[in-house]
């Protein structure tokens, strides 16, 4: 069944006992008594499959920290498979903390993939990777493309199969920060976003629920066709410049989570991907112009 089919009371009951959330190719068992976390889950994961029991990959438990401070400044802690890899945070930060923990679970364990910090979208079966550091406009561009007909595979994680180079979806909500939230709300008023969470380590954060196209194809990999390094720059002219493949490989390597862990296999995967794909550097200020440019790439 879908999460949206549960009433608020039923969802709270499931999260008390343990709710298994399927986000292919991974499943998470979630537990938490926090009502505001339940609300965010209903918005961001409404169309995801859930189960009351069965197999899962990771067990996550978010709960209030006990003690006298809970009355003045409520804090929360997350346990991942019984361990506590994260510091305690304000209670209001529960949903961003859950998302960060889910990312951590994947990047810490899924070493049968080469894992890169990159947005990934696809036009039919052709994928574009957008590796970029914070502040580059990656997530804003990713959200805009996902809401303009491109298929979202991930906002954060490129899961690359070492042998075939196929990129596997890891479809979860898109993390938007600071000014990006208002930009996406205004340009796409029908988009479903979680409430804003303020004063996190990444500023103000909200999450965009994935479009139906992404979830309908959540098991369908795509072949790497473009690697584009995006950079938002206010007032810039939209330009797409070819990038030397060695530089593109180096950029992917800088963003690779398990380059040290799996070594040569990861580097060979990234080099092979950049040999296959067209590599570019993108500078943009206008989302409309950037979306149009991606449309031209897709139809070329």
DRENGUBA-455552 format. One record per residue: residue number from 0; residue in three letters; x, y, z of N, C-alpha, C in turn. Coordinates in steps of 0.05 Angstrom, whole numbers, always signed. Layout:
<pts>
PT;NUM;ALA;X;Y;Z;X;Y;Z;X;Y;Z $
...
</pts>
This chain:
<pts>
PT;0;UNK;+17;-24;+0;+0;+0;+0;+18;+25;+0 $
PT;1;UNK;+5;+48;-6;+19;+73;-7;+16;+87;+20 $
PT;2;UNK;+36;+103;+27;+36;+117;+53;+11;+135;+55 $
PT;3;UNK;+4;+148;+32;-19;+166;+32;-45;+152;+40 $
PT;4;UNK;-47;+126;+38;-71;+112;+44;-75;+110;+74 $
PT;5;UNK;-55;+115;+90;-58;+115;+120;-69;+141;+130 $
PT;6;UNK;-88;+139;+149;-97;+163;+163;-75;+173;+181 $
PT;7;UNK;-76;+198;+190;-55;+208;+208;-52;+190;+233 $
PT;8;UNK;-75;+181;+244;-73;+164;+268;-60;+137;+261 $
PT;9;UNK;-67;+126;+238;-56;+100;+230;-26;+103;+225 $
PT;10;UNK;-18;+125;+213;+11;+130;+208;+26;+132;+234 $
PT;11;UNK;+14;+146;+253;+28;+149;+279;+31;+121;+292 $
PT;12;UNK;+10;+105;+290;+12;+78;+301;+33;+61;+288 $
PT;13;UNK;+35;+63;+261;+55;+48;+247;+83;+57;+255 $
PT;14;UNK;+87;+83;+258;+113;+94;+264;+121;+88;+293 $
PT;15;UNK;+101;+82;+309;+107;+73;+337;+119;+45;+337 $
PT;16;UNK;+107;+28;+321;+115;+0;+320;+137;-6;+300 $
PT;17;UNK;+139;+11;+279;+159;+7;+258;+146;+6;+231 $
PT;18;UNK;+151;+26;+214;+140;+28;+187;+163;+23;+167 $
PT;19;UNK;+159;+4;+149;+179;-2;+129;+172;+15;+104 $
PT;20;UNK;+191;+33;+97;+187;+51;+74;+206;+41;+52 $
PT;21;UNK;+194;+36;+29;+209;+26;+6;+217;+49;-12 $
PT;22;UNK;+243;+53;-15;+254;+74;-33;+274;+60;-50 $
PT;23;UNK;+265;+46;-71;+283;+29;-87;+309;+43;-94 $
PT;24;UNK;+331;+28;-91;+334;-1;-85;+337;-8;-56 $
PT;25;UNK;+329;+11;-37;+333;+7;-9;+307;+9;+6 $
PT;26;UNK;+306;-4;+29;+282;-2;+47;+292;+6;+75 $
PT;27;UNK;+276;+23;+87;+282;+34;+114;+260;+28;+133 $
PT;28;UNK;+267;+17;+157;+247;+14;+178;+249;+39;+195 $
PT;29;UNK;+227;+54;+197;+226;+80;+211;+209;+78;+236 $
PT;30;UNK;+219;+90;+258;+204;+93;+283;+208;+121;+294 $
PT;31;UNK;+186;+133;+303;+188;+159;+315;+161;+167;+326 $
PT;32;UNK;+160;+180;+349;+135;+191;+360;+129;+220;+352 $
PT;33;UNK;+146;+232;+336;+145;+261;+331;+123;+268;+311 $
PT;34;UNK;+103;+283;+319;+80;+289;+301;+89;+306;+277 $
PT;35;UNK;+107;+325;+281;+116;+341;+258;+132;+325;+238 $
PT;36;UNK;+146;+305;+247;+159;+287;+228;+139;+271;+212 $
PT;37;UNK;+117;+262;+225;+96;+247;+211;+84;+265;+189 $
PT;38;UNK;+80;+290;+195;+68;+308;+175;+87;+311;+151 $
PT;39;UNK;+113;+314;+155;+131;+317;+133;+133;+292;+117 $
PT;40;UNK;+132;+269;+130;+132;+243;+116;+108;+241;+97 $
PT;41;UNK;+85;+249;+107;+60;+248;+91;+62;+265;+66 $
PT;42;UNK;+76;+287;+68;+79;+305;+45;+100;+294;+25 $
PT;43;UNK;+123;+286;+36;+146;+280;+18;+144;+251;+7 $
PT;44;UNK;+132;+233;+23;+132;+205;+15;+104;+193;+11 $
PT;45;UNK;+85;+211;+5;+57;+202;+2;+53;+179;-17 $
PT;46;UNK;+68;+179;-40;+63;+159;-61;+83;+136;-60 $
PT;47;UNK;+97;+133;-38;+116;+110;-35;+102;+86;-23 $
PT;48;UNK;+112;+63;-30;+102;+38;-19;+112;+34;+10 $
PT;49;UNK;+95;+23;+27;+102;+18;+55;+93;-11;+62 $
PT;50;UNK;+103;-20;+84;+96;-46;+94;+97;-46;+125 $
PT;51;UNK;+82;-64;+137;+83;-66;+167;+105;-85;+176 $
PT;52;UNK;+112;-103;+159;+134;-122;+166;+148;-131;+140 $
PT;53;UNK;+168;-148;+144;+183;-157;+121;+212;-148;+123 $
PT;54;UNK;+227;-153;+101;+256;-147;+101;+260;-117;+97 $
PT;55;UNK;+282;-107;+108;+290;-80;+105;+320;-78;+107 $
PT;56;UNK;+332;-56;+97;+361;-53;+97;+371;-38;+121 $
PT;57;UNK;+356;-19;+131;+366;-1;+153;+343;+4;+172 $
PT;58;UNK;+350;+6;+198;+331;+12;+219;+337;+39;+231 $
PT;59;UNK;+319;+58;+229;+323;+85;+238;+302;+93;+259 $
PT;60;UNK;+312;+103;+282;+294;+110;+304;+301;+139;+312 $
PT;61;UNK;+281;+157;+309;+284;+185;+318;+267;+189;+342 $
PT;62;UNK;+278;+199;+364;+263;+202;+389;+274;+226;+404 $
PT;63;UNK;+257;+238;+421;+266;+261;+438;+287;+252;+457 $
PT;64;UNK;+305;+271;+464;+325;+266;+484;+313;+273;+511 $
PT;65;UNK;+315;+254;+530;+303;+258;+556;+321;+277;+573 $
PT;66;UNK;+309;+286;+595;+324;+304;+613;+310;+330;+616 $
PT;67;UNK;+318;+347;+635;+304;+372;+641;+304;+392;+618 $
PT;68;UNK;+324;+391;+600;+326;+410;+578;+303;+406;+558 $
PT;69;UNK;+290;+383;+559;+269;+378;+539;+246;+398;+540 $
PT;70;UNK;+243;+412;+563;+222;+431;+566;+230;+458;+554 $
PT;71;UNK;+256;+465;+555;+265;+491;+546;+273;+490;+517 $
PT;72;UNK;+287;+470;+508;+296;+468;+481;+296;+438;+473 $
PT;73;UNK;+273;+429;+463;+271;+400;+457;+292;+391;+437 $
PT;74;UNK;+305;+369;+443;+325;+358;+425;+317;+330;+417 $
PT;75;UNK;+329;+321;+395;+323;+294;+385;+349;+280;+379 $
PT;76;UNK;+348;+253;+378;+370;+237;+372;+361;+216;+352 $
PT;77;UNK;+378;+209;+333;+372;+187;+314;+391;+164;+319 $
PT;78;UNK;+379;+140;+319;+395;+115;+320;+393;+101;+294 $
PT;79;UNK;+415;+93;+283;+416;+78;+258;+427;+50;+263 $
PT;80;UNK;+409;+31;+261;+416;+3;+267;+428;+1;+296 $
PT;81;UNK;+417;+17;+314;+426;+16;+342;+449;+34;+348 $
PT;82;UNK;+463;+45;+328;+486;+63;+333;+476;+92;+332 $
PT;83;UNK;+493;+110;+341;+486;+139;+342;+508;+154;+327 $
PT;84;UNK;+507;+155;+301;+528;+168;+286;+525;+198;+284 $
PT;85;UNK;+503;+210;+293;+497;+238;+290;+494;+251;+317 $
PT;86;UNK;+501;+277;+319;+497;+293;+343;+467;+297;+347 $
PT;87;UNK;+460;+304;+372;+432;+311;+377;+427;+338;+364 $
PT;88;UNK;+402;+342;+355;+394;+367;+341;+367;+377;+353 $
PT;89;UNK;+360;+402;+347;+334;+412;+355;+312;+395;+344 $
PT;90;UNK;+290;+392;+358;+268;+374;+350;+257;+382;+323 $
PT;91;UNK;+257;+408;+317;+246;+418;+292;+261;+408;+267 $
PT;92;UNK;+286;+398;+271;+303;+389;+249;+299;+360;+243 $
PT;93;UNK;+278;+347;+253;+274;+318;+251;+274;+309;+222 $
PT;94;UNK;+259;+322;+204;+258;+311;+177;+284;+315;+162 $
PT;95;UNK;+297;+338;+162;+323;+339;+150;+343;+319;+161 $
PT;96;UNK;+342;+315;+188;+360;+295;+200;+354;+267;+189 $
PT;97;UNK;+329;+261;+186;+322;+235;+174;+333;+232;+146 $
PT;98;UNK;+331;+252;+130;+341;+251;+102;+371;+249;+102 $
PT;99;UNK;+385;+264;+119;+414;+262;+120;+422;+234;+129 $
PT;100;UNK;+408;+223;+148;+415;+196;+158;+410;+175;+136 $
PT;101;UNK;+389;+177;+121;+383;+158;+99;+406;+160;+78 $
PT;102;UNK;+415;+184;+71;+437;+187;+53;+462;+173;+65 $
PT;103;UNK;+467;+178;+90;+490;+166;+104;+490;+136;+103 $
PT;104;UNK;+466;+124;+107;+463;+95;+106;+473;+84;+79 $
PT;105;UNK;+464;+97;+57;+471;+88;+30;+500;+91;+25 $
PT;106;UNK;+511;+115;+30;+539;+121;+23;+558;+105;+40 $
PT;107;UNK;+549;+95;+64;+567;+80;+82;+568;+50;+75 $
PT;108;UNK;+548;+41;+60;+546;+12;+57;+543;+2;+28 $
PT;109;UNK;+532;+18;+10;+525;+7;-17;+549;+7;-35 $
PT;110;UNK;+569;-8;-28;+594;-7;-44;+594;-26;-68 $
PT;111;UNK;+572;-38;-74;+569;-52;-99;+564;-32;-122 $
PT;112;UNK;+559;-7;-114;+558;+15;-134;+583;+33;-130 $
PT;113;UNK;+590;+48;-151;+607;+71;-147;+588;+94;-141 $
PT;114;UNK;+593;+107;-118;+574;+127;-108;+585;+155;-110 $
PT;115;UNK;+570;+172;-123;+579;+200;-126;+558;+219;-116 $
PT;116;UNK;+568;+241;-104;+549;+263;-96;+542;+279;-121 $
PT;117;UNK;+519;+273;-132;+510;+285;-157;+480;+283;-160 $
PT;118;UNK;+468;+303;-171;+440;+300;-181;+441;+284;-206 $
PT;119;UNK;+420;+268;-210;+418;+252;-235;+389;+254;-245 $
PT;120;UNK;+386;+260;-271;+360;+261;-284;+363;+246;-311 $
PT;121;UNK;+340;+239;-322;+342;+225;-348;+320;+235;-367 $
PT;122;UNK;+327;+235;-392;+308;+239;-414;+306;+212;-428 $
PT;123;UNK;+283;+199;-425;+279;+171;-434;+301;+154;-419 $
PT;124;UNK;+319;+142;-434;+338;+125;-421;+366;+138;-419 $
PT;125;UNK;+368;+164;-425;+394;+177;-425;+396;+195;-400 $
PT;126;UNK;+417;+191;-385;+420;+204;-359;+440;+227;-361 $
PT;127;UNK;+434;+248;-346;+453;+270;-342;+461;+271;-312 $
PT;128;UNK;+487;+272;-307;+497;+275;-280;+505;+304;-275 $
PT;129;UNK;+497;+315;-252;+503;+342;-245;+519;+343;-219 $
PT;130;UNK;+545;+336;-219;+561;+337;-195;+569;+366;-189 $
PT;131;UNK;+566;+374;-164;+572;+402;-157;+572;+405;-127 $
PT;132;UNK;+588;+424;-117;+589;+430;-89;+565;+446;-80 $
PT;133;UNK;+560;+449;-54;+539;+466;-44;+542;+495;-54 $
PT;134;UNK;+519;+507;-60;+519;+535;-69;+522;+538;-99 $
PT;135;UNK;+522;+516;-114;+526;+517;-143;+499;+519;-157 $
PT;136;UNK;+477;+516;-143;+451;+515;-157;+442;+488;-167 $
PT;137;UNK;+457;+467;-158;+451;+440;-168;+423;+431;-162 $
PT;138;UNK;+415;+434;-136;+388;+424;-128;+366;+440;-140 $
PT;139;UNK;+370;+466;-143;+349;+483;-155;+345;+475;-184 $
PT;140;UNK;+367;+471;-199;+366;+462;-226;+353;+434;-228 $
PT;141;UNK;+361;+417;-210;+351;+389;-210;+320;+390;-206 $
PT;142;UNK;+311;+405;-186;+282;+407;-181;+267;+418;-205 $
PT;143;UNK;+278;+439;-217;+265;+452;-240;+263;+433;-263 $
PT;144;UNK;+284;+418;-269;+283;+398;-291;+264;+376;-285 $
PT;145;UNK;+264;+366;-259;+245;+345;-252;+216;+353;-254 $
PT;146;UNK;+211;+379;-251;+184;+390;-253;+178;+399;-282 $
PT;147;UNK;+197;+395;-300;+193;+404;-328;+195;+381;-347 $
PT;148;UNK;+191;+356;-337;+190;+333;-356;+214;+314;-355 $
PT;149;UNK;+236;+322;-342;+258;+304;-339;+252;+284;-316 $
PT;150;UNK;+262;+260;-318;+257;+239;-298;+279;+241;-276 $
PT;151;UNK;+270;+245;-252;+288;+247;-229;+298;+219;-221 $
PT;152;UNK;+324;+215;-220;+336;+191;-209;+345;+196;-180 $
PT;153;UNK;+357;+220;-176;+366;+227;-149;+375;+256;-149 $
PT;154;UNK;+370;+269;-126;+381;+296;-122;+409;+295;-111 $
PT;155;UNK;+417;+273;-97;+441;+272;-82;+461;+250;-90 $
PT;156;UNK;+451;+228;-100;+467;+204;-102;+466;+191;-130 $
PT;157;UNK;+489;+190;-143;+491;+175;-168;+500;+147;-161 $
PT;158;UNK;+484;+126;-166;+490;+98;-161;+498;+86;-188 $
PT;159;UNK;+524;+83;-192;+535;+74;-218;+544;+45;-216 $
PT;160;UNK;+533;+29;-234;+541;+0;-234;+569;-1;-247 $
PT;161;UNK;+589;-13;-234;+616;-12;-244;+620;-25;-271 $
PT;162;UNK;+606;-47;-277;+611;-62;-302;+596;-49;-325 $
PT;163;UNK;+571;-44;-322;+554;-34;-344;+554;-4;-346 $
PT;164;UNK;+562;+10;-325;+560;+39;-323;+531;+49;-321 $
PT;165;UNK;+512;+31;-319;+484;+40;-316;+481;+55;-290 $
PT;166;UNK;+464;+76;-290;+459;+92;-266;+432;+84;-256 $
PT;167;UNK;+431;+74;-231;+407;+64;-219;+393;+86;-203 $
PT;168;UNK;+366;+88;-205;+352;+108;-190;+354;+103;-160 $
PT;169;UNK;+354;+125;-145;+351;+125;-116;+333;+149;-110 $
PT;170;UNK;+307;+145;-117;+288;+168;-118;+279;+175;-90 $
PT;171;UNK;+286;+198;-81;+277;+209;-56;+272;+239;-59 $
PT;172;UNK;+261;+252;-39;+255;+281;-42;+279;+297;-48 $
PT;173;UNK;+275;+319;-62;+297;+338;-70;+300;+358;-47 $
PT;174;UNK;+324;+361;-37;+330;+379;-15;+335;+407;-27 $
PT;175;UNK;+318;+426;-19;+321;+454;-28;+329;+471;-4 $
PT;176;UNK;+346;+491;-9;+356;+507;+13;+353;+537;+7 $
PT;177;UNK;+347;+552;+27;+348;+581;+27;+331;+592;+4 $
PT;178;UNK;+343;+609;-13;+328;+623;-34;+316;+604;-54 $
PT;179;UNK;+327;+580;-57;+317;+560;-76;+288;+553;-70 $
PT;180;UNK;+280;+553;-45;+253;+544;-37;+232;+563;-50 $
PT;181;UNK;+236;+589;-47;+217;+608;-58;+217;+607;-88 $
PT;182;UNK;+241;+603;-100;+243;+602;-129;+226;+579;-140 $
PT;183;UNK;+228;+556;-128;+213;+533;-138;+183;+536;-131 $
PT;184;UNK;+176;+546;-108;+148;+550;-101;+134;+569;-121 $
PT;185;UNK;+148;+590;-128;+136;+610;-145;+134;+601;-174 $
PT;186;UNK;+155;+587;-183;+154;+578;-211;+137;+554;-216 $
PT;187;UNK;+134;+537;-195;+119;+512;-197;+99;+511;-174 $
PT;188;UNK;+77;+526;-175;+59;+528;-152;+46;+501;-145 $
PT;189;UNK;+44;+482;-164;+32;+456;-158;+51;+437;-144 $
PT;190;UNK;+77;+444;-142;+97;+427;-130;+90;+423;-100 $
PT;191;UNK;+95;+399;-90;+89;+392;-62;+115;+393;-46 $
PT;192;UNK;+117;+412;-28;+140;+416;-11;+133;+413;+18 $
PT;193;UNK;+153;+403;+34;+149;+401;+62;+152;+430;+74 $
PT;194;UNK;+142;+434;+99;+146;+460;+112;+176;+467;+115 $
PT;195;UNK;+182;+492;+114;+210;+501;+117;+220;+496;+145 $
PT;196;UNK;+244;+487;+147;+258;+483;+173;+281;+502;+174 $
PT;197;UNK;+281;+518;+195;+300;+541;+197;+324;+534;+214 $
PT;198;UNK;+346;+548;+208;+370;+547;+225;+383;+519;+227 $
PT;199;UNK;+381;+504;+205;+396;+479;+205;+425;+484;+197 $
PT;200;UNK;+442;+463;+198;+470;+467;+190;+472;+476;+161 $
PT;201;UNK;+451;+472;+145;+451;+480;+117;+433;+504;+112 $
PT;202;UNK;+425;+518;+133;+407;+541;+130;+378;+532;+132 $
PT;203;UNK;+361;+546;+117;+333;+539;+115;+329;+517;+95 $
PT;204;UNK;+314;+496;+102;+312;+472;+85;+283;+465;+82 $
PT;205;UNK;+276;+457;+57;+250;+444;+52;+255;+422;+31 $
PT;206;UNK;+237;+403;+29;+240;+380;+11;+217;+378;-9 $
PT;207;UNK;+224;+374;-34;+205;+371;-55;+198;+342;-60 $
PT;208;UNK;+172;+335;-59;+164;+308;-65;+169;+302;-94 $
PT;209;UNK;+180;+278;-100;+187;+271;-128;+161;+270;-145 $
PT;210;UNK;+163;+279;-171;+140;+276;-189;+134;+247;-195 $
PT;211;UNK;+109;+242;-204;+100;+215;-209;+118;+200;-229 $
PT;212;UNK;+129;+215;-249;+146;+202;-269;+169;+188;-256 $
PT;213;UNK;+181;+200;-236;+204;+188;-223;+196;+163;-208 $
PT;214;UNK;+174;+163;-194;+166;+140;-178;+156;+117;-196 $
PT;215;UNK;+144;+124;-219;+134;+104;-237;+157;+88;-250 $
PT;216;UNK;+181;+100;-251;+204;+88;-263;+227;+84;-243 $
PT;217;UNK;+220;+80;-217;+240;+79;-196;+258;+54;-197 $
PT;218;UNK;+251;+35;-214;+268;+11;-218;+282;+11;-245 $
PT;219;UNK;+280;+33;-260;+290;+33;-287;+317;+49;-288 $
PT;220;UNK;+339;+36;-293;+365;+50;-295;+366;+66;-322 $
PT;221;UNK;+386;+83;-323;+391;+99;-347;+420;+98;-354 $
PT;222;UNK;+426;+104;-379;+454;+102;-388;+467;+130;-388 $
PT;223;UNK;+491;+133;-378;+503;+160;-376;+508;+172;-403 $
PT;224;UNK;+498;+195;-408;+500;+209;-434;+513;+236;-431 $
PT;225;UNK;+508;+250;-409;+520;+276;-404;+531;+278;-376 $
PT;226;UNK;+553;+291;-373;+563;+300;-346;+565;+330;-348 $
PT;227;UNK;+550;+344;-332;+549;+374;-333;+555;+385;-306 $
PT;228;UNK;+575;+402;-304;+582;+415;-279;+568;+442;-278 $
PT;229;UNK;+546;+445;-262;+531;+470;-262;+542;+490;-242 $
PT;230;UNK;+539;+515;-249;+546;+537;-230;+526;+560;-234 $
PT;231;UNK;+510;+565;-214;+492;+589;-215;+509;+614;-209 $
PT;232;UNK;+506;+634;-226;+520;+660;-221;+501;+682;-228 $
PT;233;UNK;+494;+698;-209;+475;+720;-213;+484;+738;-236 $
PT;234;UNK;+465;+743;-255;+471;+761;-277;+487;+748;-300 $
PT;235;UNK;+494;+723;-297;+510;+709;-318;+494;+703;-343 $
PT;236;UNK;+508;+703;-365;+496;+693;-390;+497;+662;-389 $
PT;237;UNK;+476;+649;-398;+475;+620;-398;+494;+610;-419 $
PT;238;UNK;+514;+595;-410;+534;+584;-428;+539;+555;-421 $
PT;239;UNK;+544;+539;-442;+551;+510;-439;+576;+506;-454 $
PT;240;UNK;+598;+501;-440;+624;+498;-452;+634;+469;-450 $
PT;241;UNK;+645;+458;-471;+656;+431;-470;+678;+429;-448 $
PT;242;UNK;+679;+406;-436;+697;+401;-413;+715;+378;-421 $
PT;243;UNK;+741;+381;-416;+760;+359;-421;+752;+335;-404 $
PT;244;UNK;+752;+311;-416;+743;+288;-401;+759;+282;-376 $
PT;245;UNK;+785;+288;-377;+801;+284;-353;+792;+302;-330 $
PT;246;UNK;+784;+326;-337;+775;+345;-316;+748;+335;-305 $
PT;247;UNK;+730;+325;-323;+704;+315;-314;+708;+291;-296 $
PT;248;UNK;+727;+273;-303;+733;+250;-286;+743;+259;-259 $
PT;249;UNK;+761;+279;-259;+772;+288;-233;+749;+300;-216 $
PT;250;UNK;+730;+314;-228;+708;+326;-213;+691;+305;-201 $
PT;251;UNK;+684;+284;-217;+669;+262;-206;+684;+248;-183 $
PT;252;UNK;+710;+245;-187;+726;+232;-166;+726;+248;-140 $
PT;253;UNK;+727;+275;-142;+725;+292;-118;+699;+288;-104 $
PT;254;UNK;+678;+281;-119;+651;+278;-108;+644;+249;-102 $
PT;255;UNK;+664;+231;-104;+658;+202;-101;+660;+195;-71 $
PT;256;UNK;+639;+182;-61;+639;+175;-33;+657;+151;-26 $
PT;257;UNK;+660;+133;-45;+675;+108;-38;+699;+104;-56 $
PT;258;UNK;+711;+126;-65;+736;+124;-81;+758;+110;-65 $
PT;259;UNK;+760;+116;-39;+781;+103;-23;+772;+75;-17 $
PT;260;UNK;+746;+70;-11;+737;+44;-3;+740;+23;-24 $
PT;261;UNK;+734;+30;-50;+736;+9;-71;+758;+16;-91 $
PT;262;UNK;+771;+38;-88;+796;+44;-101;+795;+44;-132 $
PT;263;UNK;+812;+28;-144;+815;+28;-173;+789;+23;-188 $
PT;264;UNK;+772;+6;-177;+746;+0;-189;+729;+25;-192 $
PT;265;UNK;+729;+41;-171;+713;+66;-172;+725;+85;-193 $
PT;266;UNK;+751;+89;-193;+763;+107;-212;+759;+98;-240 $
PT;267;UNK;+763;+72;-245;+758;+62;-272;+729;+66;-281 $
PT;268;UNK;+711;+63;-262;+683;+67;-269;+678;+96;-277 $
PT;269;UNK;+689;+115;-262;+685;+143;-268;+699;+151;-294 $
PT;270;UNK;+723;+140;-299;+737;+146;-324;+721;+134;-348 $
PT;271;UNK;+711;+110;-345;+695;+98;-366;+670;+114;-372 $
PT;272;UNK;+657;+123;-351;+633;+139;-354;+639;+165;-370 $
PT;273;UNK;+661;+178;-363;+667;+203;-377;+677;+198;-405 $
PT;274;UNK;+688;+175;-411;+695;+168;-439;+669;+164;-455 $
PT;275;UNK;+648;+155;-442;+623;+150;-456;+606;+175;-460 $
PT;276;UNK;+606;+192;-439;+588;+215;-438;+600;+240;-452 $
PT;277;UNK;+582;+258;-458;+590;+285;-467;+593;+302;-441 $
PT;278;UNK;+615;+316;-439;+622;+330;-414;+622;+360;-419 $
PT;279;UNK;+609;+375;-400;+606;+404;-404;+609;+418;-377 $
PT;280;UNK;+614;+444;-378;+611;+462;-355;+589;+482;-362 $
PT;281;UNK;+570;+485;-344;+547;+502;-348;+548;+525;-328 $
PT;282;UNK;+545;+550;-338;+541;+573;-321;+514;+585;-329 $
PT;283;UNK;+498;+592;-308;+471;+602;-314;+462;+620;-292 $
PT;284;UNK;+443;+638;-299;+429;+655;-280;+399;+651;-283 $
PT;285;UNK;+390;+645;-307;+361;+642;-313;+354;+612;-314 $
PT;286;UNK;+334;+604;-297;+325;+576;-298;+311;+571;-324 $
PT;287;UNK;+296;+590;-335;+283;+586;-360;+303;+579;-382 $
PT;288;UNK;+325;+595;-383;+345;+590;-404;+359;+563;-399 $
PT;289;UNK;+364;+556;-374;+377;+530;-369;+359;+507;-376 $
PT;290;UNK;+333;+509;-370;+314;+487;-378;+312;+485;-408 $
PT;291;UNK;+312;+507;-422;+311;+507;-451;+336;+494;-463 $
PT;292;UNK;+359;+500;-451;+384;+488;-460;+384;+458;-456 $
PT;293;UNK;+374;+448;-434;+372;+419;-430;+353;+407;-450 $
PT;294;UNK;+332;+421;-457;+314;+411;-477;+328;+408;-504 $
PT;295;UNK;+345;+427;-511;+360;+425;-536;+379;+400;-535 $
PT;296;UNK;+392;+396;-512;+409;+372;-510;+393;+347;-514 $
PT;297;UNK;+369;+346;-502;+353;+321;-503;+344;+315;-531 $
PT;298;UNK;+339;+335;-547;+328;+331;-574;+350;+331;-596 $
PT;299;UNK;+375;+337;-588;+396;+338;-608;+401;+310;-620 $
</pts>
